[in-house]
Amino acid sequence: MTVPEVLPLVDVGLGNSAYLVDLGDGRALVVDVSLDLRATDQAVRRRGLSVAFAADTHLHADFLSGARRLSVTAGTRVLASAAGHREFAHSGLRDGDEVDLGGLRLRALGTPGHTDEHLSFLLLDGDRPLGVFTGGSLIVGAAARTDLVAPERTEELARAQYASLRRLAELPDDVAVWPTHGAGSFCSAPPGADRTSTIGREKATNPLLHAPDEDSFVRELLGSLGSYPPYFGRLAEINRQGVVAGTPGLPSLEVAAVRRLLADGARLIDVRPLADFAAAHVPGALSLPLRPAFASWLGWLAPHDRPLIVVRGADQDPAEIAWQAAKIGYFDLAGEVAGGMTAWVAAELPAAATRLVGPDQVRGAVLDVRQDAEFASGHLPRAQHIELGDLPGRLDEVPREPLVVMCGHGERAMGAASLLEQAGHRDVAVHTGGPGDWAGATGGRLVSGG
Protein backbone atom coordinates (compact mmCIF):
# COMPACT_ATOMS: atom_id res chain seq x y z
CA MET A 1 0.00 0.00 0.00
CA THR A 2 1.14 3.56 -0.66
CA VAL A 3 2.21 5.37 2.51
CA PRO A 4 -0.85 7.34 3.62
CA GLU A 5 -0.92 11.09 3.94
CA VAL A 6 -0.75 12.11 7.60
CA LEU A 7 -1.73 15.75 7.97
CA PRO A 8 -0.95 17.55 11.26
CA LEU A 9 -3.66 19.99 12.30
CA VAL A 10 -1.77 22.35 14.59
CA ASP A 11 -3.31 24.48 17.31
CA VAL A 12 -0.45 26.91 17.83
CA GLY A 13 -2.06 28.56 20.84
CA LEU A 14 -2.44 25.38 22.87
CA GLY A 15 0.74 23.90 21.40
CA ASN A 16 -1.02 20.73 20.21
CA SER A 17 -1.35 18.74 17.00
CA ALA A 18 -4.26 16.60 15.92
CA TYR A 19 -3.68 14.31 12.93
CA LEU A 20 -5.78 13.48 9.89
CA VAL A 21 -4.85 10.22 8.13
CA ASP A 22 -6.16 9.65 4.60
CA LEU A 23 -6.89 5.90 4.55
CA GLY A 24 -6.95 5.86 0.74
CA ASP A 25 -10.55 4.76 0.22
CA GLY A 26 -12.44 8.00 0.87
CA ARG A 27 -12.30 7.52 4.63
CA ALA A 28 -10.08 9.09 7.26
CA LEU A 29 -8.77 8.56 10.77
CA VAL A 30 -8.33 11.52 13.11
CA VAL A 31 -6.23 11.37 16.27
CA ASP A 32 -6.65 13.62 19.32
CA VAL A 33 -8.99 15.96 17.52
CA SER A 34 -10.30 19.06 19.31
CA LEU A 35 -13.92 19.99 19.86
CA ASP A 36 -13.12 22.91 17.57
CA LEU A 37 -13.46 20.89 14.39
CA ARG A 38 -13.18 23.78 11.94
CA ALA A 39 -9.69 22.87 10.67
CA THR A 40 -10.62 19.18 10.52
CA ASP A 41 -13.82 19.86 8.61
CA GLN A 42 -11.98 22.04 6.12
CA ALA A 43 -9.25 19.44 5.52
CA VAL A 44 -11.80 16.64 5.13
CA ARG A 45 -13.94 18.60 2.67
CA ARG A 46 -10.93 19.61 0.61
CA ARG A 47 -9.92 15.95 0.23
CA GLY A 48 -13.43 14.57 -0.20
CA LEU A 49 -13.13 12.34 2.87
CA SER A 50 -15.42 11.15 5.63
CA VAL A 51 -14.09 10.60 9.15
CA ALA A 52 -14.55 6.92 9.89
CA PHE A 53 -12.38 6.70 13.04
CA ALA A 54 -11.46 9.10 15.83
CA ALA A 55 -8.75 7.90 18.23
CA ASP A 56 -7.96 9.61 21.52
CA THR A 57 -4.62 8.77 23.13
CA HIS A 58 -5.76 9.86 26.60
CA LEU A 59 -8.27 11.86 28.58
CA HIS A 60 -7.07 15.32 27.66
CA ALA A 61 -6.70 17.96 30.35
CA ASP A 62 -5.87 20.91 28.10
CA PHE A 63 -8.67 20.80 25.52
CA LEU A 64 -12.03 19.19 24.94
CA SER A 65 -12.00 16.25 22.56
CA GLY A 66 -14.13 16.35 19.42
CA ALA A 67 -14.38 12.56 19.21
CA ARG A 68 -17.84 12.23 20.70
CA ARG A 69 -19.15 15.13 18.62
CA LEU A 70 -17.93 13.30 15.51
CA SER A 71 -19.56 10.07 16.64
CA VAL A 72 -22.92 11.82 17.01
CA THR A 73 -22.77 14.06 13.93
CA ALA A 74 -20.87 11.85 11.47
CA GLY A 75 -21.23 8.28 12.77
CA THR A 76 -17.51 8.15 13.49
CA ARG A 77 -16.21 5.15 15.47
CA VAL A 78 -14.34 6.33 18.57
CA LEU A 79 -11.20 4.42 19.60
CA ALA A 80 -9.91 5.00 23.13
CA SER A 81 -8.53 3.26 26.17
CA ALA A 82 -10.92 0.89 27.92
CA ALA A 83 -9.26 1.97 31.18
CA GLY A 84 -10.57 5.50 30.62
CA HIS A 85 -14.15 4.35 31.37
CA ARG A 86 -15.66 6.89 29.02
CA GLU A 87 -19.41 7.28 29.41
CA PHE A 88 -20.30 7.29 25.71
CA ALA A 89 -20.18 4.75 22.90
CA HIS A 90 -16.62 3.87 21.93
CA SER A 91 -14.37 0.90 21.20
CA GLY A 92 -12.45 0.37 24.41
CA LEU A 93 -8.92 -0.80 23.61
CA ARG A 94 -6.21 -2.42 25.70
CA ASP A 95 -2.52 -2.96 25.14
CA GLY A 96 -2.00 -5.01 22.00
CA ASP A 97 -5.50 -4.63 20.59
CA GLU A 98 -5.68 -3.87 16.89
CA VAL A 99 -8.25 -2.16 14.70
CA ASP A 100 -8.55 -2.84 10.98
CA LEU A 101 -8.73 0.52 9.21
CA GLY A 102 -9.31 -1.07 5.81
CA GLY A 103 -5.83 -1.97 4.58
CA LEU A 104 -3.94 -0.28 7.38
CA ARG A 105 -4.05 -1.35 11.03
CA LEU A 106 -3.90 0.57 14.28
CA ARG A 107 -2.31 -1.18 17.27
CA ALA A 108 -2.84 0.11 20.82
CA LEU A 109 0.30 0.34 22.95
CA GLY A 110 -0.12 0.89 26.68
CA THR A 111 2.08 3.88 27.52
CA PRO A 112 1.01 5.21 30.93
CA GLY A 113 2.72 8.16 32.53
CA HIS A 114 1.10 11.35 31.30
CA THR A 115 -2.15 9.70 32.44
CA ASP A 116 -2.92 6.24 33.82
CA GLU A 117 -4.93 5.13 30.80
CA HIS A 118 -2.66 6.56 28.12
CA LEU A 119 -2.37 4.65 24.83
CA SER A 120 -0.07 5.26 21.90
CA PHE A 121 -1.32 4.09 18.49
CA LEU A 122 1.05 2.35 16.10
CA LEU A 123 0.01 2.68 12.45
CA LEU A 124 0.88 -0.46 10.48
CA ASP A 125 0.88 -1.40 6.81
CA GLY A 126 0.86 -5.18 7.05
CA ASP A 127 3.64 -5.92 9.53
CA ARG A 128 5.55 -2.73 8.72
CA PRO A 129 5.20 0.06 11.29
CA LEU A 130 4.83 3.46 9.62
CA GLY A 131 4.52 5.75 12.58
CA VAL A 132 3.24 6.03 16.12
CA PHE A 133 0.80 8.55 17.56
CA THR A 134 2.41 9.13 20.94
CA GLY A 135 -0.01 11.66 22.44
CA GLY A 136 1.52 12.77 25.74
CA SER A 137 4.13 10.03 26.05
CA LEU A 138 7.23 10.50 23.88
CA ILE A 139 7.21 14.02 22.45
CA VAL A 140 9.85 15.85 20.45
CA GLY A 141 12.83 16.36 22.71
CA ALA A 142 10.97 15.52 25.93
CA ALA A 143 8.05 13.68 27.50
CA ALA A 144 4.76 15.14 28.69
CA ARG A 145 4.25 16.05 32.33
CA THR A 146 3.10 13.53 34.90
CA ASP A 147 1.62 15.80 37.59
CA LEU A 148 -1.89 16.30 36.19
CA VAL A 149 -3.65 13.23 37.59
CA ALA A 150 -2.86 13.99 41.25
CA PRO A 151 0.12 15.82 42.77
CA GLU A 152 0.94 12.93 45.10
CA ARG A 153 1.20 10.54 42.13
CA THR A 154 3.62 12.66 40.09
CA GLU A 155 6.70 10.54 40.78
CA GLU A 156 4.85 7.24 40.38
CA LEU A 157 3.60 8.32 36.96
CA ALA A 158 7.04 9.65 36.02
CA ARG A 159 8.40 6.15 36.61
CA ALA A 160 5.63 4.77 34.41
CA GLN A 161 6.59 7.37 31.79
CA TYR A 162 10.18 6.09 31.92
CA ALA A 163 9.04 2.58 31.04
CA SER A 164 6.73 3.87 28.30
CA LEU A 165 9.48 5.87 26.59
CA ARG A 166 11.80 2.88 26.71
CA ARG A 167 9.13 0.73 25.12
CA LEU A 168 8.58 3.22 22.30
CA ALA A 169 12.33 3.53 21.75
CA GLU A 170 12.40 -0.16 20.82
CA LEU A 171 10.49 0.57 17.61
CA PRO A 172 12.54 0.78 14.39
CA ASP A 173 14.47 4.00 13.92
CA ASP A 174 12.57 5.01 10.77
CA VAL A 175 9.15 4.94 12.48
CA ALA A 176 7.60 8.42 12.50
CA VAL A 177 6.74 9.98 15.86
CA TRP A 178 3.49 11.95 15.80
CA PRO A 179 2.98 13.48 19.27
CA THR A 180 -0.02 15.54 20.34
CA HIS A 181 1.79 17.95 22.65
CA GLY A 182 4.40 20.26 21.15
CA ALA A 183 6.04 23.63 21.58
CA GLY A 184 3.75 26.01 23.45
CA SER A 185 1.91 23.27 25.32
CA PHE A 186 1.75 23.54 29.10
CA CYS A 187 1.85 19.72 29.07
CA SER A 188 5.62 20.20 28.60
CA ALA A 189 7.54 20.54 25.38
CA PRO A 190 10.80 22.38 24.74
CA PRO A 191 10.28 25.79 23.12
CA GLY A 192 10.91 25.84 19.39
CA ALA A 193 10.93 22.08 19.03
CA ASP A 194 9.72 20.45 15.83
CA ARG A 195 6.26 18.94 16.14
CA THR A 196 7.06 15.55 14.61
CA SER A 197 10.12 13.35 14.63
CA THR A 198 11.28 9.74 14.23
CA ILE A 199 12.24 7.10 16.75
CA GLY A 200 15.85 7.25 15.57
CA ARG A 201 16.04 11.01 15.92
CA GLU A 202 14.57 10.91 19.42
CA LYS A 203 17.01 8.20 20.47
CA ALA A 204 19.83 10.42 19.24
CA THR A 205 18.65 13.78 20.60
CA ASN A 206 16.01 13.43 23.34
CA PRO A 207 17.74 14.09 26.69
CA LEU A 208 15.25 11.92 28.56
CA LEU A 209 16.18 8.91 26.44
CA HIS A 210 19.80 9.53 27.42
CA ALA A 211 19.09 9.39 31.14
CA PRO A 212 21.38 6.67 32.55
CA ASP A 213 18.72 5.19 34.82
CA GLU A 214 15.15 5.55 36.03
CA ASP A 215 15.99 7.81 38.98
CA SER A 216 17.92 10.21 36.73
CA PHE A 217 15.01 10.24 34.28
CA VAL A 218 12.55 11.09 37.07
CA ARG A 219 14.73 13.91 38.41
CA GLU A 220 15.14 15.43 34.95
CA LEU A 221 11.46 15.16 34.04
CA LEU A 222 10.18 16.53 37.34
CA GLY A 223 12.74 19.32 37.22
CA SER A 224 11.28 20.52 33.93
CA LEU A 225 7.72 20.93 35.20
CA GLY A 226 6.37 24.46 35.27
CA SER A 227 2.98 25.83 36.20
CA TYR A 228 -0.21 25.08 34.29
CA PRO A 229 -3.70 26.62 34.05
CA PRO A 230 -6.34 25.62 36.63
CA TYR A 231 -8.78 24.45 33.95
CA PHE A 232 -6.50 21.42 33.47
CA GLY A 233 -8.07 20.08 36.64
CA ARG A 234 -11.57 20.03 35.11
CA LEU A 235 -11.34 18.90 31.50
CA ALA A 236 -10.27 15.26 31.88
CA GLU A 237 -13.53 14.40 33.65
CA ILE A 238 -15.57 16.36 31.09
CA ASN A 239 -13.80 14.41 28.35
CA ARG A 240 -14.58 11.15 30.13
CA GLN A 241 -18.26 12.06 29.99
CA GLY A 242 -17.95 13.26 26.39
CA VAL A 243 -18.97 16.56 24.87
CA VAL A 244 -21.53 17.17 22.15
CA ALA A 245 -21.92 20.89 21.67
CA GLY A 246 -23.46 22.97 18.95
CA THR A 247 -21.70 25.87 17.28
CA PRO A 248 -20.90 28.41 20.00
CA GLY A 249 -21.98 31.98 19.51
CA LEU A 250 -21.55 35.47 20.87
CA PRO A 251 -24.98 37.13 21.16
CA SER A 252 -25.16 40.90 20.91
CA LEU A 253 -26.01 42.67 24.18
CA GLU A 254 -27.07 46.28 24.51
CA VAL A 255 -25.18 48.35 27.06
CA ALA A 256 -28.11 48.38 29.50
CA ALA A 257 -28.25 44.58 29.48
CA VAL A 258 -24.50 44.40 30.00
CA ARG A 259 -24.74 46.64 33.05
CA ARG A 260 -27.45 44.44 34.55
CA LEU A 261 -25.38 41.29 34.00
CA LEU A 262 -22.29 42.89 35.50
CA ALA A 263 -24.32 43.90 38.55
CA ASP A 264 -25.35 40.23 38.91
CA GLY A 265 -21.73 39.02 38.90
CA ALA A 266 -20.81 38.59 35.23
CA ARG A 267 -17.22 39.37 34.21
CA LEU A 268 -16.10 41.50 31.31
CA ILE A 269 -13.34 40.14 29.05
CA ASP A 270 -11.74 42.67 26.71
CA VAL A 271 -10.10 40.89 23.77
CA ARG A 272 -8.92 43.96 21.87
CA PRO A 273 -5.20 44.58 21.21
CA LEU A 274 -3.34 46.01 24.16
CA ALA A 275 -3.02 49.49 22.64
CA ASP A 276 -6.80 49.73 22.26
CA PHE A 277 -7.35 48.53 25.82
CA ALA A 278 -4.75 51.01 27.06
CA ALA A 279 -6.50 53.91 25.34
CA ALA A 280 -9.92 53.20 26.87
CA HIS A 281 -11.59 50.27 28.60
CA VAL A 282 -14.46 49.51 30.92
CA PRO A 283 -13.24 49.81 34.52
CA GLY A 284 -12.77 46.32 35.96
CA ALA A 285 -12.46 44.58 32.58
CA LEU A 286 -9.89 41.81 32.23
CA SER A 287 -7.53 42.32 29.29
CA LEU A 288 -7.01 39.12 27.31
CA PRO A 289 -6.02 40.09 23.75
CA LEU A 290 -7.30 37.74 21.06
CA ARG A 291 -4.21 35.90 19.79
CA PRO A 292 -3.15 32.25 19.50
CA ALA A 293 -2.59 31.99 23.28
CA PHE A 294 -6.01 33.50 24.11
CA ALA A 295 -7.63 30.22 25.18
CA SER A 296 -4.84 29.33 27.62
CA TRP A 297 -4.98 32.70 29.37
CA LEU A 298 -8.76 32.73 29.39
CA GLY A 299 -8.65 29.38 31.16
CA TRP A 300 -6.01 30.64 33.55
CA LEU A 301 -7.52 33.98 34.57
CA ALA A 302 -11.25 34.08 33.81
CA PRO A 303 -13.79 32.49 36.17
CA HIS A 304 -15.47 29.38 34.77
CA ASP A 305 -18.51 29.64 37.03
CA ARG A 306 -19.81 33.07 35.98
CA PRO A 307 -21.19 34.46 32.73
CA LEU A 308 -18.56 36.20 30.61
CA ILE A 309 -19.21 39.24 28.45
CA VAL A 310 -16.80 40.12 25.65
CA VAL A 311 -15.63 43.49 24.39
CA ARG A 312 -14.06 43.09 20.95
CA GLY A 313 -12.84 45.24 18.11
CA ALA A 314 -14.93 45.55 14.96
CA ASP A 315 -12.32 43.59 12.98
CA GLN A 316 -12.14 40.67 15.43
CA ASP A 317 -14.02 37.49 14.52
CA PRO A 318 -16.72 36.62 17.07
CA ALA A 319 -16.70 32.97 15.94
CA GLU A 320 -13.00 32.72 16.71
CA ILE A 321 -13.56 34.11 20.20
CA ALA A 322 -16.43 31.70 20.88
CA TRP A 323 -14.57 28.63 19.60
CA GLN A 324 -11.38 29.49 21.49
CA ALA A 325 -13.46 29.61 24.67
CA ALA A 326 -15.53 26.50 23.91
CA LYS A 327 -12.55 24.22 23.21
CA ILE A 328 -11.43 24.62 26.84
CA GLY A 329 -14.90 24.32 28.33
CA TYR A 330 -16.07 27.95 28.49
CA PHE A 331 -19.57 27.67 27.08
CA ASP A 332 -21.18 30.35 29.25
CA LEU A 333 -20.40 33.38 27.11
CA ALA A 334 -23.34 35.66 27.79
CA GLY A 335 -22.51 37.67 24.68
CA GLU A 336 -20.67 40.75 23.53
CA VAL A 337 -21.16 44.45 24.09
CA ALA A 338 -23.08 45.66 21.03
CA GLY A 339 -20.97 48.40 19.46
CA GLY A 340 -18.04 47.68 21.75
CA MET A 341 -16.25 50.51 23.54
CA THR A 342 -17.73 53.04 21.14
CA ALA A 343 -21.21 52.23 22.43
CA TRP A 344 -20.03 52.21 26.05
CA VAL A 345 -18.48 55.68 25.73
CA ALA A 346 -21.50 56.96 23.78
CA ALA A 347 -23.68 55.95 26.73
CA GLU A 348 -21.57 58.34 28.85
CA LEU A 349 -20.36 55.54 31.10
CA PRO A 350 -16.97 55.62 32.86
CA ALA A 351 -13.89 54.51 30.95
CA ALA A 352 -10.37 53.90 32.24
CA ALA A 353 -6.97 54.10 30.55
CA THR A 354 -3.60 52.42 31.14
CA ARG A 355 -0.29 54.13 30.44
CA LEU A 356 2.08 52.44 27.97
CA VAL A 357 5.83 52.98 28.32
CA GLY A 358 8.76 52.20 26.07
CA PRO A 359 12.03 50.59 27.19
CA ASP A 360 13.69 53.94 27.96
CA GLN A 361 10.74 55.04 30.12
CA VAL A 362 10.87 52.30 32.74
CA ARG A 363 11.13 53.98 36.15
CA GLY A 364 10.71 52.79 39.71
CA ALA A 365 9.21 49.45 40.71
CA VAL A 366 8.95 46.71 38.08
CA LEU A 367 6.71 43.64 38.16
CA ASP A 368 7.73 40.84 35.76
CA VAL A 369 4.86 38.39 35.12
CA ARG A 370 6.60 35.89 32.83
CA GLN A 371 6.96 32.19 33.60
CA ASP A 372 9.69 31.11 36.02
CA ALA A 373 12.03 29.86 33.30
CA GLU A 374 11.65 33.07 31.29
CA PHE A 375 12.39 35.20 34.34
CA ALA A 376 15.44 33.13 35.23
CA SER A 377 16.83 33.56 31.72
CA GLY A 378 17.18 37.33 32.22
CA HIS A 379 15.28 40.10 34.04
CA LEU A 380 15.66 43.68 35.13
CA PRO A 381 17.64 44.27 38.34
CA ARG A 382 15.39 44.31 41.44
CA ALA A 383 12.29 43.32 39.44
CA GLN A 384 9.58 41.64 41.46
CA HIS A 385 8.49 38.35 39.94
CA ILE A 386 5.00 36.85 40.09
CA GLU A 387 3.80 34.64 37.23
CA LEU A 388 0.66 36.04 35.64
CA GLY A 389 -1.23 32.85 36.42
CA ASP A 390 -0.40 33.25 40.13
CA LEU A 391 -1.16 36.95 40.33
CA PRO A 392 -4.89 36.73 41.21
CA GLY A 393 -3.97 34.96 44.45
CA ARG A 394 -0.97 37.18 45.23
CA LEU A 395 -2.24 40.69 44.52
CA ASP A 396 -1.57 41.74 48.12
CA GLU A 397 2.16 41.13 47.56
CA VAL A 398 2.37 43.92 44.98
CA PRO A 399 3.19 47.28 46.61
CA ARG A 400 0.75 50.11 46.01
CA GLU A 401 3.23 52.48 44.41
CA PRO A 402 3.95 53.60 40.85
CA LEU A 403 4.61 50.36 38.98
CA VAL A 404 5.66 49.18 35.53
CA VAL A 405 4.47 45.70 34.55
CA MET A 406 6.36 43.75 31.91
CA CYS A 407 6.42 40.38 30.17
CA GLY A 408 7.89 39.53 26.76
CA HIS A 409 5.79 41.67 24.43
CA GLY A 410 3.15 43.40 26.54
CA GLU A 411 0.03 41.24 26.27
CA ARG A 412 0.50 39.35 29.52
CA ALA A 413 1.63 42.54 31.23
CA MET A 414 -1.62 44.23 30.21
CA GLY A 415 -3.57 41.30 31.63
CA ALA A 416 -1.68 41.76 34.89
CA ALA A 417 -2.28 45.51 34.87
CA SER A 418 -6.01 44.96 34.45
CA LEU A 419 -6.01 42.59 37.44
CA LEU A 420 -4.11 45.16 39.53
CA GLU A 421 -6.52 47.90 38.49
CA GLN A 422 -9.44 45.69 39.57
CA ALA A 423 -7.71 45.37 42.96
CA GLY A 424 -7.44 49.14 43.37
CA HIS A 425 -3.94 49.93 42.07
CA ARG A 426 -4.05 53.34 40.45
CA ASP A 427 -0.59 54.05 39.02
CA VAL A 428 0.17 51.06 36.82
CA ALA A 429 1.95 51.29 33.47
CA VAL A 430 2.71 48.55 30.94
CA HIS A 431 6.02 48.09 29.16
CA THR A 432 5.32 47.30 25.52
CA GLY A 433 8.39 45.09 25.08
CA GLY A 434 10.50 42.69 27.09
CA PRO A 435 13.69 42.77 29.14
CA GLY A 436 15.82 42.47 26.03
CA ASP A 437 14.28 45.65 24.63
CA TRP A 438 15.06 47.47 27.88
CA ALA A 439 18.66 46.28 27.85
CA GLY A 440 19.11 47.26 24.21
CA ALA A 441 17.66 50.73 24.68
CA THR A 442 19.35 51.62 27.97
CA GLY A 443 22.55 49.59 28.00
CA GLY A 444 21.44 48.06 31.26
CA ARG A 445 22.48 44.55 32.26
CA LEU A 446 19.95 41.84 32.84
CA VAL A 447 20.13 39.56 35.85
CA SER A 448 19.94 35.79 35.45
CA GLY A 449 18.52 33.26 37.88
CA GLY A 450 15.53 33.38 40.22
Steps between C-alpha positions, in 0.01 A plus 500: 500500500614856434607681817194697611493875532517602866402864537578680829229744604689736729346713772786743552339665801462182703818352353324183381467301179209286392558271201290417196593174324369443147427125495494496119140390448311824565514452876722657763631447851544796734710485816458725805266734320369810679138593555580792271466298182528789255849409373407131485180568309684718251773240440245220461286696254801601294601134462149362457530277807271381776633445852454132574717478815592740779771380740579671829834416661386609847249700698620846408537764769583795275220489242164339442503206262287510186475121479154467649369790292622317189337177613164675537515724192690279254464143630872487572630200698687618810814309603629558853638326804261263675666608826369853444142385575349754265125539539411501130512246219856412403725203427692447821853383420771338709869446444552295186150538359482576130243671281470432128482836323442341160848410377689669780489393865515692825659325799447629855814523713458555873720799584393633841671795660338819377175335614423154638299389198727643232529309171730561207375383159737326261396533135587186303500406133498122524778426748691819419465779757463840333469729796372528854256752644661558838258753650653611830761226531810547283498852357764683300798551726314416822208316657171646619449591864385248757352727769149550360324193640579576866798683652582211733526261203742712296808288569315170460375608158844633406636150559223362280596760238859372513386149412269629226775700329732201512233285341445749218875531445507131407309573179705521178693822453310601185158493671345848502414656836175697494449653847200706607681741731761731350664837543271738687316226687484527878510118497877548453692534178826684436448841338563505127502124464379337180154349531580161347806280502616139460596236752861515382519876535353490850744229605782722377382836636236465774673566835251283687593199288862562598429486872729228641234352727143536621584726795693740275209503255254585779718782634541652154132473409372637830756779488354620171144541627365853507161637593181425309151654476236400758256383232728197452343366817150495347523387139607136538174414677296696244677305226422174678132591486531620140398830348244561228461872452346708228676790333580754772392857451543849636157666529482877475415677827394861533689707755207503744486120498875482552476724805229280650707185445809660650297601805397133536862379499592457133859578398612713210776364274660753266664322206618807310872562434686643795532848348122524462445380856760748624325790328158429653333207673213424732622530860547151644531326162757223465736551206552180302599597144372265231809316373606135471556474878158651583338172607779411744486837675122503502511165677764626739349834602127510424246341736332189360196526726370843395362639175763674288435804284741588220617837374657460156622715216291531185761304302518208745312182409230413755502135387870475577444639849213259568686193372819586689292512818293189424798272430612540863153470649383863516150472359339768717578803286206728568583701189684808385451870556308621194711774343793428729679783679352753260152419629618498862655847468198628305282399795711739712621220725839508676808389309852439629840520331837332559831671430737331253875554535793422275827339612666835577205610716513226762526668841458381856350166600474226237276193508602220260213255436674250271536130577773392742734375228462821299574713805805293589639543149535877550310777682538858609698559821275504810190401300229332702391171348151350515380279214186640341311181578583540871424870520127478588592323824800722578373851429567605860873439444521779242582836663256783440748737340572612144566176313605382155381152402689305236506163326647415159290714267236673711188284473547311825613819671175669398305207642689546826440875498127445458500263799690757709259774396208279608673468839527877541850579370489841338846571357576201280678523165576226247831454322430421136807279456711260701819508705713470189346818360578682825860381497545598136355847547669589829820297503389347826604149600247229558518272801481123460358247743201512734 
